[in-house]
Amino acid sequence: MKSWFKEDVLAGKTALVIGGSSESGPAVCKVLAEHGANVAFTYLHRQQEAKDLAKQLTTKDNKIQYYQFDLFSMEAVHKLPTLVYEEFGKLDLLVNLGGPPPIYTNLHTITEEDFDTMLDSHFKGNFFLSLEAAKIMEKNAGGIVVNISATSSLKSDHSVYGLAKACQNEMTGFLANTFAPQVKFLTIIPGLLDNEDVDIELRNSRAKASPLKRNVSAEEIGNLIISACSTAFLSITGQTIVADGGFFMLHP
């Protein structure tokens, strides 16, 4: 995909991408790095994949670093933004992209363990990461926090995963109000991702059922994040963008 943005539009900026080594994370990291950003990203188990990705991202003009990180460890959650700030000298952008696989267990039979797994990661972990990063940004040159949610947050029948993502959506406004004007907060809700990990028949049927006849790509999510960092978003905070080809309009 050809970018609309100048290659150096993020030059001098430091981005921290949670969950950068898996699923849509690598593509988002690549988009940010290709536009000049220094990129710190996390991995949980896939150390070799993280190492390989770091090599792909590194150029003579930017700095890349990866960190083993567990979203369930509150000690790690509180420390990571400060660690990145100390190693890079600044922190301008946080992308909350990480979290365990969705749990869709019927609420009649949901267990406390399943509840904690979803809420402690997709909501609590992301909340305190955002909080710690925003405190750093607030004391310095400001910054942006982008939460990557899911369309499950818009569906009342998507169990505790949908609930956790709905909480993540709501926290965006609360934190945007708390840290304005220095720090902005946005939520992006992508639809079905158009990548090879997703069943081709599902991708085709979902695209056919959407008004724009397409799904969203991880690269597009990266470009949306760059847009959020641009002057086009100077007056926007606490808002949610649904990027799903219009599918949810017809299939709420």
N, C-alpha and C positions, 0 to 999 in steps of 0.2 A: 504493500500500500504506500503510495506516494504521500509524503507529509505536506501539509499546508504551511507548516511552521519553519522558520529559519533554523538551520542546524545548531546555532549557538544560542537559541532563545532561553535555555536554562543554564547557560555558562555561569559558573560561580555559585550555583545553587546546590544544596545538599539534600537529597531525598532519602528517606528511610522507608523501605517497602517491607511490610510484614508478610511473610509467606511468599517471598520472591522467587523461591527455587522450584515451585511446583505449580501445576495447572496453568492459570493465566499469568502467574507471577513473572516468569522469564520474559514473556513478550512485553509486559508493562515495564520491566526493568530496562529492556533493550530500547524501547521508545524513549524513555527518560535519558538514558546514557547517550543515545544517538543525537539528542538535542542538547548535549553539553553538560548534563547534570553529573555531579558526583553521586554515586549510588551506594548506599548501605542496604543490604537485604538480609533476610533471615531464612534459615532452614531448620527443620526439626530433626529428620533422620537422614536426608539425602545429601550427605556431605560431598560425595563425589560430583553429584549434579551441581551443587553450589559452587564447587571449585571450578568445574568446567564453564559454568555460566560467568563467573568472575573473569575468566580468561577472555571470553567472548566480548565482555563489556569494556574491558580496559583499553584505553588509548593513551597517547602521550599527554592528552589535555585533561583527563579526568581521573579521579581516584575511585576505586571500587573496593569494598570490603564486605565480607559476609560473616554472619554470626549464628552460632547454634543457639536456638531460642525456643523456649517452651511457653506457650501462651497461658498455660495453667499455673506457672510459677509466678506468684505475685512479686517475689523478690526480683526475678528477671524482668518482669514488666516495669517495675519502678526504676530499675537500673539502666535498661537499654537506651532510652533517649539521651540520658546524660553521658553514657559511654560513647555513643555516636557523636554527640556534640563535642566531647573532649578530643576525640580522635580526628574529626574533620574540621573542627574550629567553628562550626555553625550547623544549624538544622533549620531548613526552610520548608520542608514538605514531609508529611507523614501520610503513608497510604496503608490503611488497615485492610489488608487483603487475605490475611490468614485465618485459620480456624479448622477444626476437625470436620469430618464428613457429616452431612445432615442426618438427623435422627427424626423419623416421621412416625414413630410409634403412636398408635391411637391414644388419646388422652385418657380413655377409660382404664388403660393398663400401663400408663407411663410410670416409670420408676423414678425415685429420687436421684439415682445415679445418672440416668439419661437426662433428667432435668438439669442437674448440675453441670454435666458435660457441655450442654449447649449454652446455658446462661453464663457459666464461668468463663467461657472462651469468647463466643461471638458478641457477648454484651459486656460482662465485667472486665475481661482482659483488654478488650478494645477500648473500653471507657477509660481505664486507668492509663493505658498507653497514650491515649489522646490527651488526657489531663497532664501527664508528665511532659509530653512534647510541647503542649501549649504553654506551660509555665516557662519553658526554656525560650520558646519563640517570643513570648510576651516581653521578656527581659532584654531581648536583642532586637533584631530587625523585623520582627513579625514573621508570619508564615501562614501555611494552609494545611488543614487536616482533611483528607478525603477518605470517607468510609465507603468501602465496597460492600453493598448489601446484596439482597437477592429478592426475586419476585415472590418468594415464599412469604416474605414479610407483609405482602399485600393479600395473602390468602388465609382466611381463618381456619382452613382445614389442613394446614401444613404443620400441625403438631407443634412441638416445643422448639423445633428449628425455626419455624416461621415466627414464633413468639420472640425468640432470642434476636432474630434479625429485625423484627418490629421495634424492639427495645433499642437496638443500634440506630435505627432510623430516628427515633424520638430523641435520643441523646444528642444528636447533631444540633438541633435547635437550642437545647439547654446550654451546651458548651459554646455555641456561637454567640449567644447572648452574654455569657460569662466573660469571654475573652475578647469581645469586640472592644475597640476597633483594630487591635494589633493582629489578632489571629482570626482567620476565617475557617468555617467548617462547611463541608458539602457532603452529600451522600449520592453515590451513583448506584442505581439498581439495574444491573445488566440482565437481559433475558438469557435465553439459551445460547451458550457460547458456540461459535462456529469454528471448532477445532477438531483435530483428528481423534481426540479422546472421547468424543461424543458420537454415538451411533449415527451413521449417515442417514438412515431412514427417518430417524427422529428429527435430525436437522432439516431434512428436506420437507417433512410434513409440517414442522413448526414454521419454517419460512413461508411455505405456501399459505398457511393460515394467518399470516400477519399482513397488515395493510401495505407495508413496504416490501413484502416478499423477500425478506432476508433476516438473518440472525445477526447478532453483534459479535465482533471479533475482539480478542484480547488487545490487539493493536489499537482498535478504536477506543477501548477503555483508556489506554495510555494517552491517546490524543485528547480525550476528554479531560484527563488530568492536566495536561499541558494547557488546555483552554482555561481551566480553573485558575491557573497561575498567571494568566495573561490579563491585560488591561480590560479585556471584554467582560471580566468578572469583578471589576473593582467595586461594584455596588451590590454584589450578590454574596449572601452568606446564609447559613441555616436552611438551605434548600435541598430538594431531592430531584434528581434527574433519572427518569426511567429510560433506559436505552435497550429496547427490545423489538425494534421494528414496528412498534404499535400493537404488538400481539395482545398486551393486557387490556387494551381498549375494547377488544372484541371478546376476550376470554377472561374476565375478572374472576 
